[in-house]
Amino acid sequence: MPVVLKKRIQVQPVGRRGIDRSICYVVGDLSHAEQSKARGVLFPVASRVDALKTHTELVKMARQACAESTQGEFLDALDRRSRTKDWGPQFDGFAAEWLKRCVVGAGRRESEIESVKSVIELHLATAFGKLPINAIDARLIDRYKADKLAQKHQYGRTYAPKTINNHLGVLHRIFEKAIEYGHIEKNPVTKRSWMKADRTAEDSRAWWTPDEERAVFLALDDWKATGQHLYFAIKTQLVLGIRFSELRALTKDDLDLRTPGIWIRRSQARKVVSTPKNKKARFQVLPRALADELHPWSLRTPGQLLFPAPSGISLPNNVLNRAYSRLADKAHVRRITSHGARHTSGSSYAVLGAGQKMIATLLGHADMQSTERYTHVQVDATRAMVEARWSYLDARQ
């Protein structure tokens, strides 16, 4: 049997029009006849506890509406709910269904699945969980953004606009599917919803300059005797600018000593080994001197991974990031992550005069066919640039 809990929202600001509405929180399903008899705005909830939480949130929103002199918009939103016969599914249930069918079921990459799942479970479900899909409007979206800007995460900092925009991106996709299913008429996350990301000097320089990179190379030489698994991994990533997920999935068979170069055939963002990001294999040129260093290294290490962790498993991202931090401190340069190494490679080639097309080729952004003929064309076009950068970085020459 459905349970109906009646509450009242009363906010009376001094000297201004207030808000006074009755709310009927419904646990279970009401027939259309029962809905018509209920006096007040109908609000479906999962339990009595959820009804109290929802009422507290609505009272808070009503007070904010009075403070901003937007009582009319708030009351219109409540009245629209009372005229709505189809409440639609609750957000948390619909979001879980969307994740299962449209993200996991669509064969998305593991990294995207885990990222979207984390956004829904840790953020969106907490904010919108028991609300019906058609009850979430622009007002609630704006409130979500304001709350996230003020909320501190696990590292003691508030959420950046870029992070909040990622959450809005997931929300937008969920509501687009709700429109297709006929649950809502329009998407409450519009172009105006996105926040302008901060672009400070520090944000725009998440990599090393060529001089900083050269200092890092000198500091890295000390690791060759004591930390070879990190020495070769960092040196290869800096030179090639490949993604971390591609670096940790490299095997000894991917190393071509004749050309020389490395085949990028696989990617491992977390646990699953799949194709590279653009779903195409590519060949990246190695400086001859680095290839000569990698050859004996590949013969000494057990297993098939080219850059394993000391335990023999795939190299963890946090281990490599901590190594980059220690290396930066040793070289007295700014700290970067393994992803910053990719930016470092691209910016270094730009300083050497490489054009956008050349940099895209060097970093694997361009569409490439993994054929021997195309590989030789790529080698001829990029070898001079790769060797020129190596000559600058290798201070021993």
C-alpha atoms as one frame of an Amber mdcrd trajectory, in Angstrom:
protein
   0.000   0.000   0.000   1.309   3.468  -0.846   2.094   5.844   2.004   1.440
   9.589   1.731   3.333  11.983   4.031   2.034  15.554   4.072   4.429  18.450
   4.701   4.232  22.189   4.216   6.745  24.671   2.833   6.310  28.071   4.460
   8.808  30.864   3.915   7.671  34.411   4.757  10.391  37.021   4.098   9.858
  40.438   5.651   8.217  42.892   3.261   8.100  40.492   0.308   5.856  37.805
  -1.101   6.608  34.450   0.447   6.076  30.800  -0.429   3.367  28.593   1.039
   2.719  25.170  -0.504   1.577  21.766   0.714   3.674  18.787  -0.398   2.516
  15.170  -0.459   5.468  12.789  -0.374   4.389   9.443  -1.789   6.101   6.143
  -0.950   4.851   3.674  -3.546   2.534   4.140  -6.527  -0.725   6.073  -6.483
  -3.508   5.491  -8.970  -4.686   8.452 -11.042  -7.815   8.643  -8.877  -5.741
   8.779  -5.692  -3.466  11.400  -7.263  -6.434  13.636  -8.059  -7.695  13.401
  -4.460  -4.363  14.308  -2.899  -4.227  17.935  -1.786  -0.805  19.369  -2.489
   2.111  18.853  -4.817   2.850  15.147  -5.282   6.455  14.104  -4.786   7.451
  10.418  -5.127  10.135   9.235  -2.686  11.734   5.926  -1.810  11.089   5.997
   1.944  10.022   8.132   4.897  13.658   9.069   5.518  14.019  10.134   1.907
  10.857  12.245   2.279  12.430  14.188   5.153  15.640  14.725   3.208  13.736
  15.884   0.124  11.576  18.238   2.175  14.646  19.777   3.800  16.127  20.345
   0.335  12.925  21.943  -0.981  12.706  24.276   2.004  16.305  25.300   1.401
  15.518  25.979  -2.262  12.415  27.978  -1.276  14.465  30.179   1.044  17.004
  30.744  -1.692  14.221  31.650  -4.128  12.874  34.224  -1.671  16.344  35.665
  -1.133  16.812  35.997  -4.910  13.250  37.243  -5.534  12.517  34.282  -7.802
   9.499  32.942  -5.897   7.431  32.830  -9.092   9.810  30.478 -10.869   9.985
  28.202  -7.832   6.191  28.032  -7.484   5.761  27.472 -11.226   8.109  24.503
 -11.010   6.069  23.017  -8.149   2.769  23.638  -9.945   4.053  21.935 -13.085
   4.744  18.855 -10.977   1.169  18.831  -9.679  -0.138  18.829 -13.261   2.197
  16.065 -14.395   0.600  12.632 -14.603   3.788  10.770 -15.542   6.392  11.322
 -12.869   9.010   9.419 -14.805  11.754   7.258 -13.258  13.919   8.375 -10.390
  17.306   9.743 -11.394  19.476   7.117  -9.690  17.596   4.216 -11.287  17.570
   5.775 -14.733  21.258   6.728 -14.490  22.150   3.149 -13.543  20.123   1.847
 -16.493  21.805   4.335 -18.850  25.262   3.329 -17.599  24.508  -0.360 -18.146
  22.927  -0.043 -21.591  24.531   3.007 -23.201  28.059   2.994 -21.771  28.958
  -0.548 -20.706  26.628  -2.167 -23.252  27.898   0.078 -26.035  31.416  -1.316
 -25.675  32.992   1.929 -24.435  36.597   1.884 -23.294  37.319   0.718 -19.754
  38.671   4.123 -18.728  35.484   5.871 -19.878  33.262   3.310 -18.137  35.085
   3.690 -14.829  35.140   7.479 -15.101  31.403   7.770 -15.838  30.557   5.244
 -13.133  32.577   7.231 -10.599  30.880  10.523 -11.539  27.416   8.988 -11.183
  27.997   7.110  -7.921  30.084   9.709  -6.071  28.458  12.921  -7.262  25.302
  12.847  -9.385  23.408  10.135  -7.499  24.155  11.895  -4.225  22.750  15.180
  -5.513  19.791  13.987  -7.616  19.326  10.344  -6.585  15.684  10.039  -5.537
  14.332  12.941  -7.578  12.216  12.064 -10.611  13.922  12.791 -13.920  11.314
  15.387 -14.863  11.775  17.247 -11.556  15.387  18.210 -12.312  15.480  21.635
 -13.911  17.974  24.450 -14.572  17.574  25.678 -10.995  18.812  22.366  -9.582
  21.661  22.277 -12.106  22.799  25.752 -11.020  22.562  24.721  -7.391  24.672
  21.632  -8.092  27.396  23.791  -9.664  27.379  26.226  -6.754  27.577  23.404
  -4.207  30.505  21.755  -6.021  32.415  25.036  -6.241  32.149  25.331  -2.447
  32.697  21.648  -1.620  36.183  20.354  -0.805  37.288  16.975  -2.114  39.690
  14.447  -0.609  42.781  16.570  -1.310  41.400  19.574   0.578  40.690  21.683
  -2.519  37.377  22.724  -4.041  36.242  21.271  -7.338  37.592  23.087 -10.407
  35.247  24.284 -13.185  36.815  21.725 -15.532  35.846  18.886 -13.168  32.320
  20.229 -12.751  32.019  20.463 -16.546  32.889  16.765 -16.743  29.979  16.061
 -14.388  27.681  18.235 -16.510  28.785  16.304 -19.604  27.617  13.036 -18.057
  24.359  14.675 -16.927  23.744  16.035 -20.415  24.133  12.573 -21.957  21.766
  11.025 -19.395  19.074  13.629 -20.075  19.475  13.265 -23.852  18.624   9.590
 -23.495  15.694  10.481 -21.204  14.370  12.685 -24.026  14.670   9.773 -26.482
  12.716   7.547 -24.067   9.994  10.174 -23.697  10.539  10.874 -19.992  11.282
  14.597 -20.436  10.776  17.174 -23.174  13.995  19.196 -22.956  17.492  18.873
 -21.545  18.070  21.013 -18.425  21.832  21.009 -19.133  22.202  23.586 -21.918
  25.152  25.393 -23.492  24.861  28.065 -20.808  25.273  25.440 -18.092  28.954
  24.851 -18.801  31.395  26.830 -16.714  34.361  28.744 -18.027  37.473  26.784
 -17.081  40.341  28.570 -15.372  43.325  29.169 -17.626  46.068  30.381 -15.317
  49.738  30.352 -16.319  50.307  27.303 -14.127  47.380  25.442 -15.701  48.661
  26.113 -19.210  52.203  24.928 -18.486  51.741  21.374 -17.248  54.945  20.285
 -19.011  58.673  20.959 -19.113  60.385  23.446 -21.385  63.269  22.081 -23.511
  65.814  23.417 -21.002  63.936  21.813 -18.099  63.663  18.590 -20.040  67.386
  18.569 -20.683  68.046  19.048 -16.965  65.753  16.101 -16.296  67.673  13.931
 -18.749  70.926  14.714 -16.911  69.324  13.848 -13.562  67.826  10.687 -15.044
  71.275   9.279 -15.861  71.838   8.618 -12.138  68.893   6.203 -12.159  70.381
   3.959 -14.824  72.319   1.907 -12.276  69.753   1.739  -9.450  66.298   2.103
 -10.992  66.413   0.819 -14.533  62.714  -0.102 -14.752  61.846   3.573 -14.197
  64.843   4.921 -16.102  63.905   3.255 -19.381  60.151   3.806 -18.984  60.493
   7.554 -18.335  63.106   8.070 -21.007  61.006   6.278 -23.618  57.825   8.137
 -22.704  59.548  11.514 -22.797  61.120  10.836 -26.177  58.044   9.316 -27.839
  55.331  11.275 -26.027  53.114   8.188 -25.895  50.228   7.825 -23.481  50.828
   6.043 -20.181  48.197   3.438 -21.075  50.210   2.648 -24.227  53.555   2.641
 -22.412  52.545   0.044 -19.823  51.064  -2.267 -22.479  54.248  -2.414 -24.612
  55.789  -5.862 -25.074  59.235  -6.862 -26.278  57.770  -7.853 -29.642  56.771
  -4.223 -30.175  60.421  -3.110 -30.221  61.799  -2.892 -33.767  65.604  -2.666
 -33.702  66.109  -2.518 -37.469  64.177   0.650 -38.262  64.427   1.459 -35.212
  61.128   2.183 -33.516  58.253   0.890 -31.416  54.873  -0.432 -32.525  51.936
   0.943 -30.507  49.382  -1.848 -30.791  47.739  -2.013 -27.358  46.530   0.131
 -24.475  45.930  -0.682 -20.799  44.351   2.189 -18.881  43.404   0.046 -15.859
  42.974  -3.741 -16.021  41.717  -4.437 -19.531  44.159  -4.555 -22.442  42.564
  -3.134 -25.591  43.456  -1.231 -28.739  45.028   2.259 -28.664  42.769   5.259
 -28.133  42.058   5.807 -31.839  41.656   2.014 -32.269  44.543   1.905 -34.757
  48.091   0.611 -34.455  50.919   2.982 -35.296  54.704   2.967 -35.536  56.836
   5.530 -33.696  60.466   6.209 -34.498  63.129   5.748 -31.808  66.529   7.472
 -31.775  69.159   4.867 -32.629  71.035   5.487 -29.356  67.918   4.843 -27.261
  67.105   1.695 -29.238  70.620   0.423 -28.540  69.998   0.950 -24.812  66.619
  -0.759 -24.870  67.857  -3.905 -26.601  70.001  -5.298 -23.724  67.361  -4.124
 -21.244  64.699  -6.183 -23.002  66.932  -9.258 -22.851  67.500  -8.951 -19.091
  63.911  -8.526 -17.935  61.680 -11.585 -17.370  58.294 -11.900 -19.033  57.025
 -10.199 -22.174  56.363  -6.656 -20.902  58.926  -4.129 -22.119  58.554  -1.885
 -19.049  57.293  -4.027 -16.144  57.166  -2.980 -12.504  59.853  -4.589 -10.280
  57.271  -7.198  -9.278  56.741  -8.127 -12.943  53.205  -6.737 -13.269  52.169
  -3.831 -15.458  53.685  -0.547 -14.309  51.134   1.317 -12.098  50.378   4.937
 -12.948  50.918   6.215  -9.400  54.383   4.637  -9.304  55.378   6.424 -12.498
  53.863   9.726 -11.353  55.780   9.592  -8.082  58.940   8.866 -10.043  58.328
  11.959 -12.182  57.950  14.022  -8.998  61.200  12.713  -7.512  62.981  13.297
 -10.794  61.666  16.863 -11.019  62.880  17.590  -7.476  66.295  16.150  -8.305
  66.555  18.282 -11.463  65.126  21.370  -9.662  62.276  21.796 -12.161  58.481
  21.886 -11.886  56.667  18.662 -11.095  54.592  17.043 -13.838  52.702  13.776
 -14.238  53.178  11.051 -16.833  50.505  12.781 -18.909  52.560  15.970 -18.710
  55.402  14.050 -20.365  53.231  13.758 -23.476  52.715  17.529 -23.518  56.444
  17.968 -22.983  57.225  15.946 -26.084  54.806  17.904 -28.257  55.982  21.298
 -27.004  59.642  20.349 -27.509  59.013  19.427 -31.136  57.131  22.722 -31.589
  60.179  24.644 -30.308  62.317  22.774 -32.869  60.017  24.073 -35.611  57.752
  21.083 -36.210  54.352  21.934 -37.679  51.019  20.728 -36.348  50.825  17.868
 -38.822  54.305  16.655 -37.893  53.546  16.858 -34.161  50.257  14.993 -34.685
  52.203  12.247 -36.454  54.861  12.097 -33.755  52.277  11.876 -30.965  49.958
   9.462 -32.750  47.082  11.872 -33.283  46.863  11.330 -37.038  45.041   8.406
 -38.629  47.620   5.816 -39.627  47.499   2.460 -41.348  49.714  -0.210 -39.853
  51.311  -1.268 -43.127  54.991  -1.605 -43.865  54.840   0.840 -46.786  53.202
   3.592 -44.721  55.676   2.946 -41.894  58.673   3.696 -44.124  57.090   6.940
 -45.313  56.545   7.943 -41.691  60.148   7.057 -40.768  61.565   9.199 -43.570
  59.394  12.147 -42.559  60.109  12.056 -38.819  63.613  10.621 -38.395  65.418
  13.960 -38.809  63.152  15.616 -36.244  63.533  12.764 -33.727  67.321  12.649
 -34.069  67.596  16.467 -33.853  65.710  16.500 -30.562  67.764  13.597 -29.209
  71.020  15.423 -30.056  69.860  18.395 -28.014  68.694  16.338 -25.047  71.682
  13.995 -24.870  74.286  16.278 -23.303  76.958  13.600 -23.684  77.174  14.154
 -27.438
